[in-house]
Amino acid sequence: MQTDTPTEAIPDFDQIERLVDRFYDRIQVHPTLGPVFNAFVHDWPAHKRLLTSFWTSVILRAGTYRGNPMVAHFNRGITTQHFVEWLALWRDTADQVLAPAQAQLVHEYANRIGRSLRYGMGLPEPGAHAIDLPVLDAQAPRAPRERLPRGSQT
């Protein structure tokens, strides 16, 4: 597999494991994030192993993670602000644990994953306001749609 990322910018398994371990130690005592995680994580060593599997699958393409991150984060009371704080703590921890090029790589992955999760959960981007969309009444009559002739390009 061809990659544009220099090999020295890719952390190895032990570095990823150390990052995940340190990060989730910090999460547990974080004033805002701790209560969210501690309410749902009852076995921290197992959770760290799961997240190490996730991050090694993302970064190293290890293929060991079996789970659904969207489902794991849905209906947990998570807000956009939680994502902002999570990413700030992740960046700080990566900067402490990894070489600068490695930290930058994991920042980029975390930003993309965070954006995808926020989008999937219907959360606004940081600094944006949520838009309340009206719920369509399934019983309400709908106007008929105009039918186009078969083969029409319009």
N, C-alpha and C positions, 0 to 999 in steps of 0.2 A: 504494500500500500504506500503510495507516494504522499508525503506530507510537506507542507511549507514551513513547518515548525522545526527549528533546529533541535537536535536530540538533547542538547544540554538545557533546553528550556522546558523539557518534559520531566516532571518529577517522577521518581520511581515509586513502587508500591509502599516501601517503608516511609518515604516522605509524605505520601498521601495519608497513610495511616496515622502518622504523627500529627498532621494538620487536622484531620477529622477528630482525633482524640482531644487535642488541645482546644479546638473550636467548641466541641460539645461540652467540655468541662466549663468553658466560659458561658455557654448558653444556659446551663443549669442554674447559674447564680446571677444571670443578667436580670435587672429589675423589670424589664418589660417582656423580654422573650422567655425568661425562665418559667413564669407562670403558664404560658401557652404550652411550652414543650412538656413541662413537668406534669401537666394535667393528662397528657396522653402517652407519655413514655414511662413505662413502669420497670423496664429492664434496660438501663443505660448501656451496659457492656454489649448487649445484643443489638441495641439501636446503633451503637458506634460501628459494630461489625457490618450491619446492613448498609450504613452510609459509606463505609469504606468500600464496600462492594459497589455501591452506586458510583462513587467518584472514580474508582479505578476503571469501571466500565466506561465512564464518560471520557476520562483523560487518557487512559491506556488502551481503550477499546477491549478491555478484558472479557466482556460478555458474561460476567458473573452475577450481575444484579437481576433479580427477579422481583418485580414489584411495579406499582403504578404510582408515581409521585403525585399525579393530579388527585387521585382518590385519597391518598394519604394526607393531603393538605386541605381537602374540601370539608366544609362544615366544622371547622375547628376554631372559628372566631378570628381568623387571620385577616389582617387589614393591610392596606398598602404600606402604612407606617411600619408594620412588622417586617415587611420585605426590605424597607429602607434600612432599618436597624440590623436585620440579619446580614444584609450585604456589607454594611459598614464593619460589622464585627468579623465577618468572613475575610474581608480585605485586610483588616488589621492583623488578624491571626496569620493569614498567608504571608503577609509582609514580614512577620516575625519568624516564621518557621522555614520559609523557602527562600531560595536565591531570587533576586529581582525578576529575571526573565521567567522563572517558574511561577512566581506569584502573579505576574501579569497574565500568564496563560490561564491560571485558575480563576482570576478575576473575570476574564472574558467569558469563560464557561458559565460561571455563576450569574453574571449579568444576563446572558441569553436564557438560561434556565429560569431565572427569576421572572424575566419578562414573559416567558411562555406560561409559567404558572399563574402569574397575575392575570394575563389575558384569559386563560382557561377558567379562572375563578371569577371572571367578570369584575376584577378590581381595576380602578383607574391607575394611570401612570402617576408616579410621584409628582405632586404639585398640581395635578388635574383634579377636577371634581367629578364625582360619580354622576352619571346621567340616569335619571329615573325614566325608564321607558314604560309606556302604558301596556298593561296586560290586555291582550285581545280576548274578548269573551267568545269562547268556542260556540256558544249558542246564538250569538248575534248573526243576523243575515249578512251575507257578503254580496257586494256588487258583482255581477258576472264579469269575467275577464274576456277581453276581446280575443277572439281566435284568429290566428293568422293562417292563411292557406298553406298547405303542405309544401315544403321546399322553399318557403319564403326566407329570405336572408335578413329580414327586419325583425 
